[in-house]
Amino acid sequence: MDSLRLKRNFALVSANGKEVAEFFYADLFGREPQLRRLFPVAMTRQHEKLLAALSHIVPMIDDTARLVPYLRELGRRHGGFGVAREHYPQVGASLLATLAFFSGPEWDDDLERDWQEAYGLVSEIMSEAAAETVF
């Protein structure tokens, strides 16, 4: 995984602000309408949370000492909201679709593999932490 390439790409994508979050959730709910029930009716704050989390994760993607504790806490919170391990691939597919759309001609096989690897790491840590959550 080329973390510098990911960081540059995320800077490009995130310049589109709330459109990124709107696209992501539209894609996710189009793919998996049953997931809509896990989210609030008004999505503005959720859009902000998504962008904030990504903006926190991407700069630390190559610093596991800082990244892992953040992802574990994020995973525990998501587990408390009803997010299950089987939801992560669906979210990943929507994230990749969103990144590809906003990357435009910069998107290529190498960048896609980098994002897949990064998301695999993130989702694994988060889903493990969520599974440890006791209700």
Secondary structure as GFF3:
##gff-version 3
##sequence-region A 1 135
A	DSSP	alpha_helix	3	14	.	.	.	ID=ss1
A	DSSP	alpha_helix	18	31	.	.	.	ID=ss2
A	DSSP	three_ten_helix	33	38	.	.	.	ID=ss3
A	DSSP	alpha_helix	44	57	.	.	.	ID=ss4
A	DSSP	three_ten_helix	58	60	.	.	.	ID=ss5
A	DSSP	alpha_helix	64	80	.	.	.	ID=ss6
A	DSSP	three_ten_helix	85	87	.	.	.	ID=ss7
A	DSSP	alpha_helix	88	103	.	.	.	ID=ss8
A	DSSP	three_ten_helix	104	106	.	.	.	ID=ss9
A	DSSP	alpha_helix	109	132	.	.	.	ID=ss10
###
